[in-house]
């Protein structure tokens, strides 16, 4: 047997693995993640490294392969890194791609980031001697040096940068004083910390009975040494975050650490503040808007045990905590937990694997759990904890589902229904806040009738057909196509077309209707810079605006007590995305958006505007009835063999040559068809059939057993290696979102 070993990983470069033979005495002791000693280079000097893969295939001539010398002694730092490398090896097997891609995902790459050092300046003599030296300097007209000495006699141990700024001197003066023996300069490593604005509120909350039972359930399992997975299903406003905080407080008392995953940068401000009020400086956070230095320093602080809690998006999952006790995934249903680049891992599945490796617990929380997670809870894989009531005792908001077809009949062609305009005016007059949500994500050119609501769908896959410029409608799962007719096949109306709208247009229309209203907009265009998320949310929280208009980033997890009206514009945009999860996505968004209204004492109202008022996901979303939605959705998934009943593998082939892309896609499909227990669909053009002059083809493969799909993935990669890859690239996406 042979081991592929990464030699002494540095932060500057993740190099390629080198292959070594596993000697007989070490067989059975070595596995991915093992820390070993090996001879390296021409001189054969002993060096340490990490095992990343074990194989029975020699990559070079056997006589050139050296033996592993021994298992190395594992210190604390290496133990954490070893477990992360083992996790990377697991990810490579389960999601495809290269080993280096997985390693770069779990370990930070430090290339151009310099460490931050704080220099403190101290007197190197007592005050009496310093006064004598100071007088001598005055006589010699060494004014700058005298200023520094006088400053240190008032305040010893001052920051060097502060001394230079306040006393108008430079480092040359400090260096001269140090050389003369008058002062000493101590350099201390300082970690960059993201800004946390403390608003001084208390972090302690009295839990209600439901919350106490939830916390106690987890604590009792931990008392028995059990690391379980829990699904906390709580209605919007039920106080899930308070439950997380109490569980983490208990975990910290046990000497362990916690990772809290959140789906959006926009949630960071409110979430971090709630944890900071309770746990202070032992909390840190990561997200993509931090500088490279800030991100790396948070990793360093965690590895040195300087913090207990890390908050952030899916990348925070790889925080190098030595004593990990719990991983919490808030809003676990969110699509942003799925990586968009190889390896296309899902944070939930990787969290479960990391928890298994470290003996930690996993808590998944949501008002709208993913169908996958709720199914696992229903069959006993997860423990289900339910919070059925709002924490502050407020009622769920009153919901109006507005049929936009009827608005059209009445001659209202604006983007706001009569009912929504009436409620906006009422809330503005009462000095209450309003949120208007428009979902743009998932929109992919579906075509519908504005008169009767009919949507063109694939007869084989039950997903909407996408419109293409050549006048054709195409299914991006199986390749089915048909021509777009000019009249509706159901009601013969000529009001056929795609859904088009944008948050900027909504803002413009609002300003025309309500010129006195203070309006904030939150979308990709208004949150490009560092701090934009926090600024917009803080301004709205401080009631500096009456209306907040935005995309999905405004509806997730935020708590604004003065918001008593939420308007959901064009709910159909996500409803008819060409994706088997579109109903689930729509239900999630409607429920989450509706949950922002009436979270305090005053009753909330929600207006849902749609051309499909009878759709089960819209009706259930408006009622916040998860059970009704799940039962209906699960029956469709079962009928069509979609996840979670069966697993699904999407194979994406990309090439600048269309014929080559088609050829490799057909070869991938033939590998799938060689397995009798799987169903292979396609090849077909991807949703984005051509991107930056690169052609894209997809194949879908379904099977009950995940491991079978992992084997098929390996066979497809081997097929490409045997036949050469040309200019093509391949991506694997398991249970695609």
C-alpha positions, 0 to 999 in steps of 0.5 A: 500500500502507498500513501500520498503525503503533503510535505510540511504544509506552509501557509504560502503554498499548498504543494502537490502530494508525494507518494511513499510506501507504507512499511509492513510495521505501520500497516493498519496504523496509517490513514488520511490525516496521519502525521508521519516522518518521511525521508525527503530530497536527495540527502534523505533528510527526515521531514514531517508531513500529512497523509492525504490519500491511501492507494494500492497503485504506484504512480512512479517506478516502485524502486524510486518510492521510499518508505515512511519512516515512522508516525510522528508525535502529534502536538496540539496544532498538528492534531487540529490540522490533521483532522482537517486534512482527513476532512479534506480527503473525505470531501474529495471522495464525496464531492469530486475535484482534486485533492488540492481543491479540497485542501485549499477549502479547509486550510487558509492559504497565506500568500501576501498577508503580513503579520501585524506587530504592535511596538511598545516603547519603555524607558530603559532607566528610572525616572531620576536618570531619565530626567538628567538625560532629558536635561542634557538633551535640551542643552544639546538641542536634541529637541525630538529625542527630549520630547520622546523622553518627556512623553515616556516619563509621563506615560511609560509603555506607549505605542510607538505609532502613537508616539510618532503621531502625537510627538511629531517624531519618526522611527529614526529618533526612536531607533537612536534612543534605543541604540543609546540605551535610553529606551527599549522597544518590545514588538508584540504580535497583534491580531486584526479583529473585525469591528464589533460595535457594542450597544451595551444591551444585556445578553441574558434572556429569560427562556420560555418553557419550549426554549428550556425544553430544547436546551435541556434535550441537548444538554442531557445528551451531552451529559451522557457523552452523546454527540447527536444531530438535532433539527430545531424547527421553530416558527419565525420569531420563536427564539431559536437564537436564544436557544443556540446561545444557551447551548453554547454557554453550556458547551463553553462551561464544558471547556469546548468551542462552538461554530455558528454558521449563518447563510448571509453576510447581511445577518452578521451584524445582528447575529454577532451583536447578540452573541457579543453581548453574552460572550464578549471578546471570546466571539469572532466572525468571518465573511468575504468582506473582511480583508485577507489579513483579518480572515487569516488572523481569525484563523490564527486566534482560533488555533491558539485558543484565543476565542471560543465562538466563530460565526460566519458563512460556510467557510467558518465550518473549517475553523481550527478549534481543538475542542469543538463541542457544537456546530450550529447551522442557522437557517439550514434550508438556505442554498448558500450553504452549498459551495458553487465551486469544486468541491461542491460540498454542502455545509450540512453534510461536511458539518456532520462529518466533522462532528463525527470526527471530533465527537461534537453535536450538530444543531440545524435550525429553521422555520422552514427546514429543508425537505431533506433534513425534515425527512431525516428527522422523520425517519429518526436520523436526526432528533426533532425539537419543535418551537411552535410559538413565538417567543414574545407571545405575538401572533403570526401575521395576517396574510392576504394572497392577492391574485394579480390576474384580477388586478389586471382585469380591474385595469391595475397594471402597476407592480403594487396591488390595491391592497398593498398600496392601502396598507403601505399608506396606513403604516406610513401614517402610523409611523411603522416600518415596511419591508418589500421583498422582490426575489430575483434569484432563481429567475431563468426565463420561465414563460407564463400567461398573465391572464390565467397564470398558466406556466409552460412545464416539462411533461417529463420532469415537472420543472418549468421550460426556459425560453431561448432566443430562437423561440424555443422552450427547453427543459434543462434536465432532459433536453425536451423542447417545444416551440413557444406559441403566441397564445396561451394553450389554456385560455387563448390569451395573448398576454404571454411573456416572462417575469421582469422586475427589479428592486431599483424599479420598485424603489423608483415607483415607491418614490413617485407614490410616496415622495415623503417616505424615507426608503432604503434599498438592499441588493447586490448593487447597494452592498458592494463595499465593506460595511454596506450591509451593516450600515443599511441594516443599522440605519433601518434598525435605528428607524432612519427609514420607513421602507426597506426594499430588497432581495432575499438578503432582507428576509432571513433572520432579521428582527425589526420590532417596528416592522408591521407590514411585509409585501412579497412582490412577484412570488412566481419568480422563484415558483417557476424556476427550472428546478425541482426544488422551486416549490420548496424555495418559494415556500421558504421565501414566503414563510421567511419574509412573512416572519419579519412582520409583527415580531413585537407586540403589534399585529403584523400584515403580509401581502403576497402578490402572485398569478398562482394563488392556488399553488400549495407552496404559496397557500402553505407559506402564507399560513406558515403551515410547514406540515401541509407543505411538506406532505404535498411536496414529499408526495411529488418527490416520491413520485418523481424519485427526487432527493431525499428519496433518491440521491442525484448527481449532476455532471457538468461538462464545459468546453470551448468546443461544442462537439467536444462538450457533447462527446464527453457528456455522452461518455459520462451518460454511458458510464451512468447507463452501465449501472443497472440500479441508476437512472440516467437523464440527458445529456442536455444543454445546461441552464446556461448553455454557453457562458463566456464562449464556453459550451456547457452540457449536463447529465443527471444520474439518480440512485438510492445509494449515495456511494454508488454515485460516488463510484460512478463519479470516479469512473467518469473521471477515470474514463476522461483520464484514459481518453484525454481531456482536451480543452474540457472541464468537468464538475460534479454536483451531488444533490444539486440545489 
